[in-house]
Amino acid sequence: MALKNKKIAPGRRLIVALDVPTAREAMRWVRKLRPKVKIFKIGLELFCAAGPSIVKKIAGEGADVFLDLKFLDIPNTMAGAVAVAARLKPFLLNVHGLAGPQALSLCAETVKKENRKTRLIAVTLLTSYDEAEAKRACIETPMKAAVAKLCGASLKAGLDGVVASPLEVKMLRKKFGEDFIIVTPGVRPEWAAKNDQKRIATPRDAIRDGADYLVVGRPVLGASDPLKAVEMIIREIREAV
């Protein structure tokens, strides 16, 4: 799906990850951050705890949702899952690029039929991986080459973009151009702890290298002043843009 002439306001480039165990806590964060944050990510923990209704609740607060469930299964099972997910009208929805071309193509076709406003993107390699961990997971191809192959296959299959670490963004932009979305986790401001992320960069560097959206969780939710943390990240994004 073509995405020509992307114009994304700095304040809309930040996605806050709601990696919390209950709907109540998630909605508390949404209401607290909503004045500054336009998009929230729902991952496996929150979705398993709260179910599909949490997507509608967050949308009811006037925010968009990145539904981060990383579907990976046989093609028909994935297509059925993304069909149901697309009906929830998330702004972003993802599958795993390792599912293969057949599954990716079927998922892309399915999402277009169900909801043309939802953007389907593919996870490449998790940001918790480094070269050693990737090899332990039986990925023998060097990481940048593997990410490039997965990105190329995803775009060829008709997806709208990929999830990739900050360390691959510049390479992907150079190789595949501007006409696709790159969502970048593993973003850590200089003042934040790295935690379990290994392939990371600051918001400023990630945007300058070509990321469209940045996913940030603990540096915001764990901050002593979360709204101030959001403001600082958006300021970095604005400077980079």
ABEGO torsion letter per residue (X at the ends): XBBBGBBBBAAAABBBBBBBABAAAAAAAAAAAAAABABBBBBAAAAAAAEAAAAAAAAAAGBBBBBBAGBBBBAAAAAAAAAAAAAAGBABBBBBAAAEAAAAAAAAAAAAAABAABBBBBBBBBAABBAAAAAAAGBABBAAAAAAAAAAAAAAAGBAEBBBBAAAAAAAAAAAEAABBBBBBGBBBAABBAEABABBBBAAAAAAAGBABBBBBAAAAABABAAAAAAAAAAAAAAAX
